[in-house]
Amino acid sequence: MTTDAGSLTKTASTPPGTAVRAKRSLGSRLAEGVSGGLVQVFLIVVGLFWLVPTIGLLLSSLRTPRDMAASGWWEVFTKPSQLTFQSYEELLRNGDITSSLLNTAMITIPATVLVVVIGSLAGYAFAWMDFPGRDWWFLAVVGLLVVPVQVALIPIAELFGKIGLFGSVVGVILFHVGFGLPFAVFLLRNFFAEIPRELLEAARLDGAGELRLFVRVVMPLGGPAIASLGIFQFLWVWNDMLVALIFSDSGSQPITVALQTQVRQFGNNIDVLAPGAFISMVIPLAVFFAFQRQFVSGVMAGAVK
């Protein structure tokens, strides 16, 4: 009774038309301040600073070696006449760089396609097919995720040497496929497991077999996750130097090893290194931006029900 009287007294003491404002915590006030326009401006400035090395490399690749030795790349803003494609012309005449770019494509594309195809099939099998020891096999695949690449370099190098794959493009591809599959199976299995069972059962009732079900139903629904996996694998293989440095020779080395060799042999041939490094960097960026929407969808998959 006392509580009701106290409540009535407080209600009566509140002027009519005045909203009762709940006390806000310090965290909520900070969150509202952080979400303002000032933070967005700060993030844009940070992003621009993050792009400074890329812009500097691009402008350096468009200058002559004499200009690069005389001043910094920022001088092109006051002297735009320094910009020239002479370094790229010399790069195209460099047989080591051009062949290494071709080797990089020959390594990256098959390694990415094989990981995506095999990982998709295995992920579907672990998600929706019953076979003896399925869960134990999947736990073994997950356990392979923690195995570092460095542990397997020497044993696999000895194995490839015995079967004649050491120093070849095929050997580099097989190594990347072997170490890319555990992550691919883990990622796609978890994504495929979120597909409604009723949808798969309806397709089976319509007479669809497992292969047709995988191609017609699972693959279209798993497009975002497959695109994300393809981007991850492409970037990893394209930018790799450790595996290629060990398993490739002078005839099968990718662009990363070729640029490292150029630095070690000459050291001052910036007219070849700058455009080569920019081409090596801009191709993965182009692939990422081409599949950016699918990548974001794949990363956010499962975050919102």
C-alpha positions, 0 to 999 in steps of 0.5 A: 500500500505504501509503494502504491502511494509513493508511485502515485505521489511521483506520478502526480508530481510529474508535470503533464506532457513531460516524458520520463527519460531513462538514465543512459549509461556511459557506454550508450553515450559513447556508442552514439558519439562514435557513430557520428560523422567525425568517426566516418571522416577519421576512417576515410583518412585512415583508409587514404593513408593505408593506400599511400604505399599502393599509390606510391608504388604505382607512381614509382612504376611510371617514372624513369630510374633517373627520376626515382633516384633524384627525388621521391614519387610525390614530385609527380604532382608538381611535375606530371611530365615525369610519368611514362610507360617506359618501365612497363615496356622494359618489363615486357621485354624481360623474359624472366618476369613475363615467364614468371607471370605466366607461371603464376597464372598456371599455378594459381588458377588450377590450385584455386579451381581444384580446391573449390571443386574438391572442397565443395564435393567433400563439404556436401558429403560431410554435411548431407551424406551418411557414411561410416565414420563421417564425424571422425573423418570431419574431425580429422579434417579440422585437425589438419587446419592446425598443421603448419606449412613448415612442418611438411616442407621437407617430407613433401620435398623428398616425396616429390623428388622421388616421384619426379615432381620437385621443381615443377609447376605440378608439384607447387599446385599439388602442395597448395591444393593439399594445404588448401583443402582442410579449410575449404572442407571446413568452411563449405561443410558448415555453410552447406549444413545451413541449407534447409533439409526440406528443400533437399528432400523435395528435390529428392522426391522429384527424382534428383540424384545426389550429383544433380542435387549438388549441381542444381540446388546446393551449388547455387545456394552456396555461391557466396561461400564458394566465392569467398573460398575462391578469393581466399585461395587465390590470394594465398596462392598468388602471394605465396613465396615460401612454397614456390621458393622451395618447390619451383626451379628457374623454369617454374618460379612465380612472380614472387620468386622472380622479383626476389631473385631480381632484387638479390641479383641486381639490387638497383633495377627499380625500373623492373621491380616497381612495375613488376611488384605493382602488377603482382599486387593489382591482379589480386586486388582486381579479383577481390573487387570483382567478387566483393559482393559475393565475398561479403555475403559469404563472410556474413552468412549465418550471422543473421538468421 
